[in-house]
Every structure is written in C-alpha cells, then in structure tokens.
Amino acid sequence: MPASLSIIIVAWRSRDEILPCVRSIPAVLAGGAIEVVVVDNSRNEDGTVDLLAREAPHVRCLVPAENLGFGRANNLGFRETTGECVLFLNPDTVCNAAALEHCLARARGEPGIGMISPKLVLADGSMDLACRRAIPTAWDGFCRASGLAAWFPRRKLFAGYNLTYSPEEGTYDVGAINGAFMLGRREVFERVAEPSPHGVFDEQFFMYGDDLDLCIRVARAGYRVVYDGRVAITHLKGQSVAKDYTRMAAAIFDANRDVYLKHFNPRGSRLVALKYRAAFGLWKRVARFRAALAGHRQVRPR
C-alpha cells in the first residue's frame, strides 16, 4: 500500500516521550499507509532506537553519525521518505486519527494550502500559542517582551504576534505555525526547498528559527499557511529545551534574529542588520528580566 503520509520525527534524548508519540499515529489513514521515520540526533545514547526496535518495530530509525540539528535531520528524513504528503512532527506530541485525517484531507484537497497545523494543546489544557503566529514586527516583539500582549490578549494592537484576539476553534491563514507540527504536500516542500545541499529546511539554523524561515518561504511561493483549530493534538512542550535550557533559550532569540537578517535585509545593509540585532537583543534581555521577576524561565519569543 503506497504511503499517503510520511511522518518525520527528529528525536534528541527523547526516550521518555517517543513511545506515546508513535503509538498515537494510526497505521492507515485516508486509504493509504502511514510511514514513520525517526531521526535520532542523540545517536541512541539514551536507548531511543533500541526502545523503538522493541516496542514499535514498524518505525524506521535513522541514526546519523553526529547531531545534525533540527533542520538537517528533517532534511535527511525527507529524502528517505516517499509519501504524497509529509508531516514534520516533534517527539513530544501525542496525535489522534481525527486531527491527522482532517489536516491531511485539507492539504490534499486544497491546492492553495502550503502547510497546515491543528490546534496544539499543552499538558495543562491551555493552547500552545506558537501554533498560530504572525511574522513579528518590532512592535509585536515589544508587546510580547513587555507583557502588553499578555495583559491585553483580545486587543489586536497588542496581541498581533500570537493572534490571541482570534478564535482558537476557528480556521484561518496565519504568518507561521509551530515546527512541532507542519503538514504539507511533498510537491510544495520540493518547490520551496533551499538550494543544495540544504533541502526543505535551511541548514544554517541548527535549532529554532527554521520553522519561521520555512513558513516565510512557503508564503512567498504563493501558498497559504493555515491554522485549523477545529481539531487538536497534544504538545508536551519544552521537553528537549529543559534538558539544556540555558543554551537553547538564548538560541531561540538568536535564531529568530537570523531569520530576519536573511529575509528582511536582502542587500546586506549594515544599518538594517544593526537594527535587527539591537531589536532582538533588547527583546531577549527584557524577556529574561521579566522571567526572573516572575520566578520562572519562560523566556522564549514564541
């Protein structure tokens, strides 16, 4: 049976969450098989590959010689799969057949859709705001870092980044979706692929920023990036971040800055580069300060 959907999961020290993830994926969907490929960036150091071989032998595991990062590992998985549609999925997610079938049907049936995501729900039942975002402006960054977006979540003026003024159960076009769930047709990903040797994801981004970069490229190619809150999956967010928090928290801001330097400074202007470096640097410092005052470490710009 030909695969209707290829699911690529990039794992890194993911033994604790990988089984619930792969077990939540049905074997057949919309009359076609689902192939699941796990790229283990931790090279089986925690026994992820051994666990899957024993408990989920239908899953194909790829073990690179080094930690490739998120983008390169997804590119490797993409080259090793054949499904008409492709889902880039995080290991800290728990899916369900209804959400997968709904998103797959829309991706296959609506040629204008480049990528689609359902609502992502955190373990506490709240929405993962990163599953529907605008491409942030400097004002959006200020509102997010200063707390204005949290204080006035229903005001479009202040909540433009995470779109919290829009209905969670609705469906509409957005600037970006979360790299934890990005589903689209293979032909779309092939069309927007970076020049060799990169691939679907730009490999200059080791971790973070790559999902935002891909959303921008898909939109610029004339496709829609869609959020559909009528269906939902669970996202146990931050499992990998928590294992190396300090380095990864800083990398989030730096990667998003580099996305802006790539897409919004095409002539390489030093003045424009200085503006973005200053803006993202200030965003990072303010967010860290507010997180310290609040007694937690939620400093990500998403």
C-alpha positions as CSV (number, residue, x, y, z in Angstrom):
1,M,0.0,0.0,0.0
2,P,1.5,3.3,-1.0
3,A,2.1,5.9,1.8
4,S,-0.4,8.7,1.9
5,L,1.6,10.4,4.6
6,S,5.2,10.3,5.7
7,I,5.8,11.4,9.3
8,I,9.3,12.6,10.2
9,I,10.2,12.8,13.8
10,V,13.6,14.3,14.9
11,A,14.5,13.0,18.3
12,W,17.1,14.1,20.8
13,R,17.2,12.3,24.1
14,S,13.6,11.5,23.5
15,R,13.2,8.1,25.1
16,D,10.7,9.3,27.7
17,E,8.2,10.8,25.2
18,I,8.8,8.9,21.9
19,L,6.6,5.9,22.5
20,P,3.4,7.8,23.3
21,C,4.1,9.8,20.2
22,V,4.5,7.0,17.7
23,R,1.7,4.9,19.3
24,S,-0.7,7.8,18.8
25,I,-0.1,7.6,15.0
26,P,-2.5,5.2,13.1
27,A,-1.1,2.7,10.7
28,V,-3.5,3.6,7.9
29,L,-5.2,7.0,7.1
30,A,-7.4,8.1,4.3
31,G,-7.0,4.8,2.5
32,G,-3.2,4.9,2.5
33,A,-0.4,3.7,4.7
34,I,1.5,6.0,7.1
35,E,5.3,5.6,7.2
36,V,7.0,6.9,10.3
37,V,10.7,7.8,10.3
38,V,12.6,8.8,13.4
39,V,16.0,10.5,13.0
40,D,17.7,10.1,16.4
41,N,20.2,13.0,16.8
42,S,21.3,11.6,20.2
43,R,22.6,8.5,18.3
44,N,20.8,6.1,20.6
45,E,22.8,7.3,23.6
46,D,19.6,7.1,25.8
47,G,18.3,3.9,24.1
48,T,15.6,5.6,22.0
49,V,16.4,3.4,18.9
50,D,16.6,0.2,20.9
51,L,13.2,1.0,22.6
52,L,11.6,1.7,19.2
53,A,13.0,-1.5,17.7
54,R,11.5,-3.5,20.6
55,E,8.2,-1.7,21.1
56,A,7.4,-0.1,17.7
57,P,9.2,-2.1,15.0
58,H,7.2,-0.5,12.2
59,V,9.1,2.7,12.8
60,R,12.2,3.2,10.7
61,C,15.1,4.7,12.6
62,L,17.9,6.7,11.1
63,V,21.0,7.3,13.3
64,P,23.3,10.0,11.9
65,A,27.0,10.0,12.9
66,E,26.5,13.3,14.6
67,N,23.8,15.6,16.0
68,L,22.6,17.2,12.8
69,G,20.3,19.7,14.4
70,F,16.6,20.1,13.6
71,G,16.7,21.2,10.0
72,R,19.4,18.9,8.7
73,A,17.8,15.9,10.4
74,N,14.4,16.7,8.9
75,N,16.0,17.1,5.5
76,L,17.6,13.6,5.9
77,G,14.2,12.1,6.8
78,F,12.5,13.9,3.9
79,R,15.0,12.4,1.5
80,E,14.3,8.9,2.9
81,T,10.5,9.0,2.6
82,T,8.1,8.8,-0.3
83,G,4.6,9.9,1.0
84,E,2.4,12.2,-1.1
85,C,2.2,14.4,2.0
86,V,4.8,14.9,4.7
87,L,4.3,15.8,8.4
88,F,7.3,17.2,10.4
89,L,6.3,16.2,13.9
90,N,8.0,16.7,17.3
91,P,8.5,13.7,19.6
92,D,6.8,15.4,22.5
93,T,3.4,15.4,20.7
94,V,0.5,13.0,21.1
95,C,-1.7,12.8,17.9
96,N,-5.0,11.4,17.1
97,A,-6.5,10.0,13.9
98,A,-9.2,12.6,13.6
99,A,-6.8,15.5,13.6
100,L,-4.4,13.8,11.3
101,E,-7.1,12.8,8.8
102,H,-8.6,16.3,8.9
103,C,-5.3,18.1,8.2
104,L,-4.3,15.6,5.6
105,A,-7.6,16.0,3.7
106,R,-7.3,19.7,3.6
107,A,-3.7,19.6,2.4
108,R,-4.6,17.1,-0.3
109,G,-7.9,18.8,-1.3
110,E,-7.0,22.5,-1.2
111,P,-4.1,23.2,-3.6
112,G,-3.6,26.7,-2.2
113,I,-2.5,25.3,1.2
114,G,1.2,25.0,1.6
115,M,1.3,23.9,5.3
116,I,-1.4,23.3,7.9
117,S,-1.4,22.9,11.7
118,P,-4.2,21.9,14.1
119,K,-4.5,23.5,17.5
120,L,-1.7,22.4,19.8
121,V,-2.8,21.9,23.4
122,L,-0.4,21.8,26.3
123,A,-0.4,19.3,29.1
124,D,-2.4,21.7,31.3
125,G,-5.1,22.1,28.7
126,S,-4.1,25.5,27.5
127,M,-3.3,26.4,23.9
128,D,0.3,26.4,22.7
129,L,0.3,29.9,21.4
130,A,3.1,29.2,18.9
131,C,0.9,27.0,16.7
132,R,-0.5,30.2,15.1
133,R,1.7,33.3,14.8
134,A,2.2,36.4,12.8
135,I,5.6,37.2,11.3
136,P,6.5,39.5,14.2
137,T,7.2,43.2,13.8
138,A,9.4,45.2,16.2
139,W,6.2,46.4,17.8
140,D,5.0,42.8,18.3
141,G,8.3,41.9,19.9
142,F,8.0,44.9,22.3
143,C,4.4,43.9,23.2
144,R,5.4,40.3,23.8
145,A,8.5,41.1,25.9
146,S,6.9,43.9,27.9
147,G,3.9,42.0,28.8
148,L,1.4,44.1,26.9
149,A,0.3,41.1,24.8
150,A,-0.4,39.1,28.0
151,W,-2.3,42.0,29.6
152,F,-4.4,42.7,26.6
153,P,-4.8,39.3,24.8
154,R,-8.0,40.3,23.0
155,R,-6.7,43.6,21.6
156,K,-5.3,43.3,18.1
157,L,-3.0,46.3,18.6
158,F,-1.1,44.5,21.4
159,A,-1.6,40.8,20.6
160,G,-0.6,40.7,17.0
161,Y,2.2,38.2,17.4
162,N,0.3,35.2,18.9
163,L,-3.1,36.2,17.4
164,T,-4.9,35.7,20.8
165,Y,-7.7,38.0,19.6
166,S,-8.7,35.3,17.0
167,P,-10.9,32.3,18.0
168,E,-9.0,29.2,19.0
169,E,-11.6,27.0,17.4
170,G,-11.5,28.8,14.0
171,T,-9.5,28.2,10.9
172,Y,-7.7,31.0,9.0
173,D,-4.4,31.9,7.4
174,V,-1.5,32.8,9.6
175,G,2.1,34.0,9.2
176,A,3.6,31.0,10.8
177,I,2.9,27.7,12.6
178,N,5.0,25.7,15.0
179,G,7.7,23.3,13.9
180,A,6.2,20.7,16.2
181,F,3.5,20.0,13.6
182,M,3.9,21.1,9.9
183,L,2.0,19.1,7.4
184,G,2.0,19.8,3.6
185,R,2.2,18.1,0.2
186,R,5.6,16.9,-0.8
187,E,5.4,18.9,-4.1
188,V,5.1,22.1,-2.0
189,F,8.2,21.3,0.1
190,E,10.1,20.3,-3.0
191,R,9.2,23.6,-4.7
192,V,10.3,25.8,-1.8
193,A,13.4,23.8,-1.0
194,E,16.6,25.7,-0.4
195,P,19.4,25.2,-3.0
196,S,21.6,22.1,-2.5
197,P,22.8,21.0,-0.1
198,H,20.2,22.4,2.2
199,G,16.8,21.0,1.4
200,V,13.3,21.8,2.8
201,F,14.8,23.3,5.9
202,D,17.6,25.8,5.7
203,E,20.5,24.1,7.5
204,Q,22.1,27.3,8.6
205,F,19.6,27.1,11.5
206,F,20.7,24.4,13.9
207,M,17.7,24.6,16.1
208,Y,14.9,27.2,16.2
209,G,14.1,29.8,13.5
210,D,13.9,27.0,10.9
211,D,10.1,26.7,11.2
212,L,9.7,30.5,10.8
213,D,12.0,30.5,7.9
214,L,10.1,27.7,6.2
215,C,6.8,29.5,6.7
216,I,8.1,32.6,5.1
217,R,9.4,30.7,2.1
218,V,6.1,28.8,1.7
219,A,4.1,32.1,1.8
220,R,6.4,33.8,-0.7
221,A,6.0,30.9,-3.1
222,G,2.3,31.7,-3.2
223,Y,0.9,29.2,-0.8
224,R,-1.2,29.6,2.4
225,V,0.0,28.8,5.9
226,V,-3.1,27.6,7.7
227,Y,-4.2,27.2,11.3
228,D,-7.2,24.9,11.9
229,G,-8.4,24.9,15.5
230,R,-11.4,22.7,14.8
231,V,-9.1,19.7,15.6
232,A,-6.3,19.4,18.1
233,I,-3.3,17.4,19.3
234,T,-1.3,17.5,22.5
235,H,2.1,19.1,22.6
236,L,4.1,18.4,25.8
237,K,6.2,21.4,25.0
238,G,9.8,22.1,26.1
239,Q,10.9,18.5,26.8
240,S,14.2,18.9,24.8
241,V,14.7,22.5,25.9
242,A,14.5,21.5,29.6
243,K,17.5,19.2,29.1
244,D,19.8,22.0,28.0
245,Y,17.8,25.1,28.9
246,T,20.3,27.9,29.1
247,R,21.9,27.4,25.7
248,M,18.6,26.7,24.0
249,A,16.7,29.6,25.4
250,A,19.3,32.0,24.1
251,A,19.4,30.2,20.8
252,I,15.6,30.9,20.2
253,F,16.2,34.6,20.1
254,D,19.4,34.4,18.1
255,A,17.8,32.1,15.5
256,N,14.8,34.4,15.0
257,R,17.1,37.3,14.6
258,D,19.0,35.4,11.9
259,V,15.7,34.7,10.1
260,Y,15.1,38.4,9.9
261,L,18.6,39.1,8.7
262,K,18.1,36.5,5.9
263,H,14.6,37.6,4.7
264,F,14.3,41.3,5.5
265,N,17.8,42.5,4.8
266,P,18.4,41.1,1.3
267,R,21.0,43.7,0.4
268,G,23.1,43.1,3.5
269,S,22.7,46.6,4.8
270,R,24.8,47.2,7.9
271,L,22.3,49.6,9.3
272,V,19.4,47.2,8.8
273,A,21.4,44.4,10.4
274,L,22.3,46.6,13.3
275,K,18.6,47.4,13.8
276,Y,17.5,43.7,13.9
277,R,20.4,42.8,16.2
278,A,19.5,45.6,18.6
279,A,15.8,44.8,18.5
280,F,16.2,41.0,19.2
281,G,18.9,41.7,21.7
282,L,16.6,44.0,23.6
283,W,13.7,41.6,23.3
284,K,15.9,38.8,24.8
285,R,17.1,41.0,27.7
286,V,13.6,42.3,28.6
287,A,12.1,38.8,28.4
288,R,14.8,37.4,30.6
289,F,14.3,40.2,33.2
290,R,10.6,39.7,33.3
291,A,11.0,35.9,33.6
292,A,13.4,36.4,36.5
293,L,11.0,38.7,38.3
294,A,8.2,36.1,37.8
295,G,10.4,33.3,39.2
296,H,10.3,31.1,36.1
297,R,12.2,30.6,32.9
298,Q,9.6,31.0,30.2
299,V,11.7,33.4,28.1
300,R,11.0,32.1,24.6
301,P,9.8,34.6,22.0
302,R,7.2,32.3,20.7
